[in-house]
Amino acid sequence: MSSHAVVILATVAATLVVVLLFQNLWTAEKKIDVQLPKLYETDDAEFRRSLSALLGPPLLEGNQVETLLNGDRIFPSMLAAIRSAQHTVNFETYIYWSGSIGREFVDALTERARAGVKVHVLLDWVGSLKIDDGMLEEMKAAGVACERFHEPHWSHWGRLNNRTHRKLLVVDGRVGFTGGVGIADQWRGDARHAGEWRDTHFRVTGPVVAQMQSVFLDNWMRATGEVLHGEAYFPALQPTGPYAAQMFSSSPSGGSESMHLMYLLAITAARKTIDLANSYFVPDDLTIRTLIDAARRGVKVRVLTPSGHIDSETVRKASRSTWGPMLEAGIEFAEYAPTMFHVKGLVVDGVFSSVGSTNFDNRSFRLNDEANLNVLNAEFGKQQQAVFEADWARAQRITLQAWRDRPLSERAWETLARTLRAQL
């Protein structure tokens, strides 16, 4: 091959790489860049109406939401629900790795599929790279419909950076689970040491489960073209508890800013307290201004993040680089000390709670497919505040002075990490 031909091929290859990077890193959607005016508070009817009107699905009455702390309670509850399935199991998750808990889920899913239950599993391609291919083949051989979300293919090279980060399990259309947990042995245990991650998941019954099912089916249809419907997926649901709840989703393919908007609405509506626990807290400038504005009008704002026990030190450095103005405004920060902190939860005024898969960063707000359960109820909010207080008690406070005194080498690393904020 002549040198001229080599140059042409190299140019074509470089152009293709640039085009693919542009398609994956750039979005045509305008992002929210103007701070929301404060028009109402969390216990006002206007706040409830705004959540339903702006985010899509309505808040539904009559739900029960059980809080499950750590793998010792999360996994047995999820597995028991799968094993009890009579008609359908729909399961979507980001992380699914090989290991003992991965094996337990495969065994439960395949047993139900062999029993005639319709089982659908949607795994993110990136998040499930560590799964043993033999597990996938075993599920498929048993009759499980198993798909990988955005597995590399010529037809969607421009969407490879769009991952499904949703964590959803819906059994018989009647019982749903969501939260932060992945299917990997790191989540086993009870956060007793660095080998057992701290996380929270939620078991849901009541009318809002139909919304959870709809969110799963949205991505299943995108991945397969198959529409799942009928009594087996959407049975009539009766009230099971006292909570008003809403399950909504966001995706770059349609309304990527809705999750960001939800957080901004809740922060702006806060009157007394904001308790934010998040494993990847890398806020954009607008969110920082909104949090600072809340603190300046007298809201007690606390942010709980991971310590050095984290699976992405770059994210931690990018996060810490943003803390200065917030600390100066009186916002309190703490890092969870015992182990990796993977919780994703927001409680505002002890009334509004948002839990689910969403990290507090640009990737969750604009690049990933996410799903959160919002609960508008003081009893549930009190429960979540109690969980937050227990986690806060096991965390190390970061004062403004300590932040200012960090070494120059750490500041340099943080500055470098912050340049990657749009992709974190």
C-alpha positions as CSV (number, residue, x, y, z in Angstrom):
1,M,0.0,0.0,0.0
2,S,1.4,3.4,-1.0
3,S,2.1,6.1,1.6
4,H,-0.6,8.3,0.0
5,A,-3.2,5.5,0.5
6,V,-2.1,5.1,4.1
7,V,-2.5,8.9,4.7
8,I,-6.0,8.8,3.2
9,L,-7.0,5.8,5.4
10,A,-5.6,7.4,8.5
11,T,-7.5,10.6,7.7
12,V,-10.8,8.7,7.2
13,A,-10.3,6.8,10.5
14,A,-9.5,10.0,12.4
15,T,-12.5,11.7,10.9
16,L,-14.7,8.8,11.9
17,V,-13.4,8.8,15.5
18,V,-14.1,12.6,15.7
19,V,-17.6,12.1,14.4
20,L,-18.3,9.3,16.9
21,L,-17.0,11.3,19.8
22,F,-19.0,14.3,18.8
23,Q,-22.2,12.2,18.5
24,N,-21.6,10.7,21.9
25,L,-20.5,13.7,23.8
26,W,-22.8,16.4,22.4
27,T,-26.5,16.8,22.7
28,A,-28.8,19.0,20.7
29,E,-31.0,19.7,23.7
30,K,-30.6,22.9,25.5
31,K,-29.8,22.5,29.2
32,I,-31.4,24.4,32.0
33,D,-29.2,27.4,32.7
34,V,-31.6,29.9,34.5
35,Q,-32.3,29.6,38.2
36,L,-35.9,28.8,39.1
37,P,-37.9,31.4,41.0
38,K,-39.2,30.3,44.4
39,L,-43.0,30.2,43.9
40,Y,-44.1,27.6,46.5
41,E,-42.9,25.2,49.3
42,T,-42.8,21.5,49.6
43,D,-46.1,21.2,51.5
44,D,-48.0,23.5,49.1
45,A,-50.5,22.1,46.6
46,E,-48.6,24.0,43.9
47,F,-45.5,21.9,44.5
48,R,-47.5,18.7,44.0
49,R,-49.1,20.0,40.9
50,S,-45.7,21.1,39.4
51,L,-44.2,17.6,40.1
52,S,-47.0,16.0,38.2
53,A,-47.3,18.5,35.4
54,L,-43.6,19.1,34.7
55,L,-42.2,15.7,35.3
56,G,-44.9,13.7,33.5
57,P,-46.6,10.9,35.5
58,P,-49.0,12.1,38.2
59,L,-48.5,11.5,41.9
60,L,-50.7,8.5,42.9
61,E,-52.2,7.9,46.3
62,G,-52.3,4.6,48.1
63,N,-48.8,3.2,48.0
64,Q,-46.6,1.3,50.4
65,V,-42.8,1.8,50.3
66,E,-40.5,-0.4,52.4
67,T,-36.9,0.8,53.1
68,L,-34.3,-1.9,52.7
69,L,-30.9,-1.1,54.1
70,N,-27.8,-3.0,52.7
71,G,-27.5,-6.3,51.0
72,D,-28.5,-8.4,54.0
73,R,-32.0,-7.1,53.6
74,I,-32.1,-6.0,50.0
75,F,-31.2,-9.2,48.2
76,P,-33.4,-11.6,50.2
77,S,-36.4,-9.4,49.6
78,M,-35.7,-9.1,45.8
79,L,-35.0,-12.9,45.5
80,A,-38.2,-13.8,47.4
81,A,-40.3,-11.6,45.1
82,I,-38.7,-13.3,42.0
83,R,-39.3,-16.8,43.4
84,S,-42.9,-15.9,44.1
85,A,-43.6,-14.8,40.6
86,Q,-46.6,-16.4,38.9
87,H,-46.8,-14.5,35.6
88,T,-44.0,-12.0,34.8
89,V,-40.6,-10.8,36.0
90,N,-39.1,-7.6,34.5
91,F,-35.6,-6.8,35.6
92,E,-33.4,-3.9,34.5
93,T,-30.1,-3.0,36.0
94,Y,-26.8,-1.3,35.3
95,I,-24.3,-3.4,37.3
96,Y,-24.5,-7.2,37.0
97,W,-21.2,-9.0,37.7
98,S,-20.3,-12.6,38.2
99,G,-20.1,-13.7,41.8
100,S,-22.2,-15.5,44.4
101,I,-25.1,-13.0,44.4
102,G,-25.1,-13.0,40.6
103,R,-25.4,-16.8,40.7
104,E,-28.4,-16.6,43.1
105,F,-30.2,-14.2,40.8
106,V,-29.5,-16.4,37.7
107,D,-30.8,-19.4,39.6
108,A,-34.0,-17.6,40.7
109,L,-34.7,-16.2,37.2
110,T,-34.1,-19.4,35.3
111,E,-36.2,-21.5,37.7
112,R,-39.1,-19.1,37.2
113,A,-38.6,-19.1,33.4
114,R,-38.7,-22.9,33.4
115,A,-41.9,-22.8,35.4
116,G,-43.5,-20.9,32.6
117,V,-43.2,-17.3,34.0
118,K,-42.3,-14.7,31.4
119,V,-38.9,-13.4,32.5
120,H,-37.3,-10.3,30.8
121,V,-33.8,-9.1,31.8
122,L,-32.3,-5.9,30.5
123,L,-28.6,-5.4,31.4
124,D,-26.5,-2.4,30.4
125,W,-23.7,-3.5,28.2
126,V,-21.0,-1.4,30.0
127,G,-22.3,-2.2,33.5
128,S,-22.5,-5.9,32.8
129,L,-19.1,-6.3,31.1
130,K,-17.9,-8.4,34.1
131,I,-20.6,-10.9,33.9
132,D,-19.7,-14.5,32.9
133,D,-21.1,-15.1,29.4
134,G,-22.0,-18.5,30.6
135,M,-24.6,-16.9,33.0
136,L,-26.2,-15.1,30.0
137,E,-26.3,-18.3,28.0
138,E,-27.8,-20.2,30.9
139,M,-30.6,-17.7,31.3
140,K,-31.4,-17.7,27.6
141,A,-31.3,-21.5,27.5
142,A,-33.9,-21.6,30.3
143,G,-36.2,-19.2,28.4
144,V,-35.3,-15.9,29.9
145,A,-35.5,-13.1,27.4
146,C,-32.1,-11.4,28.1
147,E,-30.9,-8.3,26.3
148,R,-27.9,-6.0,26.6
149,F,-28.7,-2.2,26.4
150,H,-26.7,-0.4,23.7
151,E,-24.3,-3.2,22.9
152,P,-21.9,-1.9,20.3
153,H,-23.4,-2.1,16.8
154,W,-23.1,-0.1,13.7
155,S,-26.8,1.0,13.9
156,H,-26.2,3.1,17.1
157,W,-22.6,4.1,17.3
158,G,-23.8,7.6,18.1
159,R,-25.5,6.5,21.3
160,L,-22.8,4.4,22.9
161,N,-22.3,7.0,25.7
162,N,-26.0,6.6,26.6
163,R,-26.2,3.9,29.3
164,T,-29.2,2.6,31.2
165,H,-28.4,3.3,34.8
166,R,-31.9,2.4,36.0
167,K,-32.4,-0.2,38.7
168,L,-35.9,-1.7,38.4
169,L,-37.5,-5.1,39.3
170,V,-41.2,-5.6,38.8
171,V,-42.9,-8.9,39.6
172,D,-46.3,-9.8,38.3
173,G,-47.0,-6.0,37.8
174,R,-47.7,-5.8,41.5
175,V,-44.4,-5.5,43.4
176,G,-41.6,-3.2,42.4
177,F,-38.1,-2.6,43.6
178,T,-35.8,0.4,42.9
179,G,-32.8,2.1,44.5
180,G,-29.1,2.1,44.2
181,V,-28.0,-1.5,44.5
182,G,-26.2,-3.5,41.7
183,I,-25.9,-7.2,41.4
184,A,-22.4,-7.8,42.6
185,D,-20.8,-9.2,45.8
186,Q,-19.6,-5.8,46.9
187,W,-23.2,-5.1,47.9
188,R,-23.5,-8.1,50.1
189,G,-23.5,-7.8,53.9
190,D,-24.5,-4.9,56.2
191,A,-21.8,-2.1,55.6
192,R,-19.8,-3.5,58.5
193,H,-16.4,-3.0,56.8
194,A,-14.8,-1.8,53.5
195,G,-15.8,-5.0,51.7
196,E,-19.5,-4.4,52.3
197,W,-20.9,-1.4,50.5
198,R,-23.6,0.9,52.0
199,D,-26.7,1.2,49.9
200,T,-30.5,1.5,50.1
201,H,-33.2,-0.1,48.0
202,F,-37.0,0.1,48.2
203,R,-39.8,-2.4,47.9
204,V,-43.0,-0.8,46.5
205,T,-46.6,-1.9,46.2
206,G,-49.7,0.0,45.1
207,P,-50.8,2.0,42.0
208,V,-47.4,3.5,41.4
209,V,-46.0,0.0,40.5
210,A,-47.7,0.5,37.1
211,Q,-45.6,3.5,36.5
212,M,-42.5,1.5,37.4
213,Q,-43.6,-1.2,34.9
214,S,-44.0,1.5,32.3
215,V,-40.5,2.8,32.8
216,F,-39.1,-0.7,32.4
217,L,-41.1,-1.3,29.2
218,D,-39.9,2.0,27.7
219,N,-36.3,0.7,27.5
220,W,-37.4,-2.9,26.7
221,M,-39.2,-1.6,23.7
222,R,-36.2,0.5,22.7
223,A,-33.9,-2.4,23.0
224,T,-36.1,-5.1,21.3
225,G,-39.0,-3.4,19.5
226,E,-41.3,-5.7,21.6
227,V,-44.4,-4.2,23.3
228,L,-45.3,-6.0,26.6
229,H,-48.8,-5.3,27.7
230,G,-52.0,-6.9,29.1
231,E,-53.1,-8.2,32.5
232,A,-49.9,-10.0,33.2
233,Y,-48.0,-6.8,33.1
234,F,-50.6,-4.2,34.1
235,P,-53.1,-5.8,36.5
236,A,-55.6,-3.7,38.4
237,L,-53.8,-2.3,41.5
238,Q,-55.6,-1.5,44.7
239,P,-54.3,0.9,47.4
240,T,-51.8,-0.8,49.8
241,G,-50.5,2.1,51.9
242,P,-50.7,5.8,52.8
243,Y,-48.0,7.2,50.5
244,A,-48.4,9.5,47.5
245,A,-45.8,8.4,45.0
246,Q,-44.6,9.0,41.5
247,M,-42.1,7.0,39.3
248,F,-40.5,9.0,36.6
249,S,-37.6,8.6,34.2
250,S,-35.2,10.6,32.1
251,S,-33.3,9.8,29.0
252,P,-31.2,11.7,26.4
253,S,-33.6,10.3,23.8
254,G,-36.5,12.2,25.3
255,G,-36.3,14.8,28.1
256,S,-32.8,14.4,29.5
257,E,-33.3,17.5,31.7
258,S,-36.3,16.2,33.6
259,M,-34.2,14.7,36.4
260,H,-32.2,17.8,36.8
261,L,-35.4,19.8,36.8
262,M,-36.8,17.6,39.6
263,Y,-33.9,18.3,41.8
264,L,-34.0,22.0,41.1
265,L,-37.7,22.2,41.9
266,A,-37.3,20.4,45.2
267,I,-34.3,22.5,46.3
268,T,-36.0,25.7,45.3
269,A,-39.1,24.7,47.3
270,A,-37.2,23.9,50.5
271,R,-38.2,25.9,53.5
272,K,-36.3,24.2,56.4
273,T,-34.0,21.3,55.5
274,I,-32.3,19.6,52.6
275,D,-30.6,16.3,53.3
276,L,-28.8,15.0,50.2
277,A,-27.0,11.7,50.2
278,N,-25.3,10.7,46.9
279,S,-22.4,8.5,45.9
280,Y,-21.4,10.7,43.0
281,F,-22.0,14.4,43.8
282,V,-20.6,16.6,41.0
283,P,-23.0,19.5,40.7
284,D,-23.1,21.9,37.8
285,D,-22.9,25.7,38.4
286,L,-26.6,26.2,38.3
287,T,-27.2,23.5,41.0
288,I,-24.5,25.0,43.1
289,R,-26.1,28.4,42.9
290,T,-29.5,26.9,43.8
291,L,-28.1,25.1,46.8
292,I,-26.3,28.3,48.0
293,D,-29.5,30.3,47.6
294,A,-31.4,27.8,49.7
295,A,-28.7,28.0,52.4
296,R,-28.8,31.9,52.4
297,R,-32.6,32.0,52.9
298,G,-32.1,29.9,56.1
299,V,-32.5,26.3,54.8
300,K,-30.2,23.8,56.6
301,V,-28.4,22.0,53.8
302,R,-26.4,18.8,54.4
303,V,-24.6,16.8,51.8
304,L,-23.3,13.3,52.5
305,T,-20.8,11.7,50.0
306,P,-18.3,8.8,49.9
307,S,-14.9,9.1,51.6
308,G,-11.7,7.5,50.2
309,H,-13.7,4.3,50.0
310,I,-14.9,5.0,46.5
311,D,-14.7,3.2,43.2
312,S,-13.9,6.4,41.3
313,E,-11.4,8.7,43.0
314,T,-11.6,11.0,40.0
315,V,-15.3,11.6,40.8
316,R,-14.4,12.3,44.4
317,K,-11.8,14.9,43.4
318,A,-14.1,16.6,40.9
319,S,-16.7,16.8,43.6
320,R,-14.4,18.2,46.3
321,S,-13.2,20.9,43.9
322,T,-16.7,22.4,43.9
323,W,-17.3,22.6,47.7
324,G,-15.7,25.9,48.5
325,P,-18.5,28.4,47.7
326,M,-21.1,26.0,49.3
327,L,-19.1,25.6,52.5
328,E,-18.7,29.4,52.7
329,A,-22.5,29.7,52.4
330,G,-23.0,27.4,55.4
331,I,-23.7,24.1,53.6
332,E,-22.5,21.2,55.6
333,F,-20.5,18.3,54.1
334,A,-19.5,14.9,55.4
335,E,-17.8,11.8,54.0
336,Y,-19.1,8.4,55.0
337,A,-16.2,6.7,56.7
338,P,-16.7,2.9,57.1
339,T,-17.1,1.8,53.4
340,M,-18.1,2.8,49.9
341,F,-21.3,4.9,50.2
342,H,-23.5,4.1,47.2
343,V,-26.8,5.7,48.4
344,K,-28.8,8.1,46.2
345,G,-31.4,10.0,48.2
346,L,-32.9,13.4,48.7
347,V,-35.2,14.5,51.6
348,V,-36.6,18.0,51.6
349,D,-38.3,19.4,54.7
350,G,-39.0,15.9,55.8
351,V,-41.9,15.9,53.4
352,F,-40.6,15.2,49.9
353,S,-38.2,12.3,49.2
354,S,-36.6,11.2,46.0
355,V,-34.8,7.8,45.7
356,G,-33.7,5.7,42.9
357,S,-30.8,5.3,40.5
358,T,-29.8,8.9,39.9
359,N,-26.4,10.3,40.8
360,F,-26.0,14.0,41.4
361,D,-23.9,14.6,38.3
362,N,-24.0,15.5,34.6
363,R,-23.9,11.8,33.5
364,S,-27.1,11.0,35.4
365,F,-28.8,14.4,34.5
366,R,-28.0,14.4,30.8
367,L,-26.3,11.2,29.5
368,N,-27.8,8.2,31.2
369,D,-31.3,6.7,31.4
370,E,-32.4,7.1,35.0
371,A,-35.5,6.4,37.1
372,N,-36.4,7.9,40.5
373,L,-39.3,7.2,42.9
374,N,-40.7,10.4,44.5
375,V,-42.7,10.1,47.7
376,L,-44.6,13.0,49.1
377,N,-45.4,12.0,52.7
378,A,-44.2,13.2,56.1
379,E,-44.1,9.7,57.6
380,F,-41.9,8.3,54.8
381,G,-39.8,11.5,55.0
382,K,-39.2,11.0,58.7
383,Q,-38.0,7.5,58.0
384,Q,-35.5,8.7,55.4
385,Q,-34.3,11.5,57.7
386,A,-33.6,8.8,60.4
387,V,-31.6,6.8,57.9
388,F,-29.7,9.9,56.9
389,E,-28.9,10.8,60.5
390,A,-27.6,7.3,61.1
391,D,-25.3,7.6,58.1
392,W,-24.3,11.1,59.0
393,A,-23.2,9.9,62.5
394,R,-20.8,7.5,60.8
395,A,-19.3,10.2,58.5
396,Q,-16.4,12.6,58.8
397,R,-17.3,16.3,58.7
398,I,-15.4,18.5,56.2
399,T,-15.1,22.0,57.5
400,L,-14.4,25.1,55.4
401,Q,-11.0,25.4,57.1
402,A,-10.1,21.7,56.4
403,W,-11.1,22.2,52.7
404,R,-8.9,25.3,52.5
405,D,-6.0,23.5,54.1
406,R,-5.9,20.6,51.7
407,P,-2.4,20.1,50.0
408,L,-1.5,21.8,46.7
409,S,-1.1,18.4,45.1
410,E,-4.7,17.5,46.0
411,R,-5.9,20.8,44.6
412,A,-4.1,20.2,41.4
413,W,-5.7,16.8,41.0
414,E,-9.1,18.2,41.8
415,T,-8.7,20.9,39.2
416,L,-7.8,18.4,36.6
417,A,-10.7,16.1,37.5
418,R,-13.1,19.1,37.3
419,T,-12.3,19.5,33.6
420,L,-14.0,16.1,33.1
421,R,-17.1,17.1,35.0
422,A,-19.3,17.0,31.9
423,Q,-18.6,13.2,31.5
424,L,-18.7,12.2,35.2
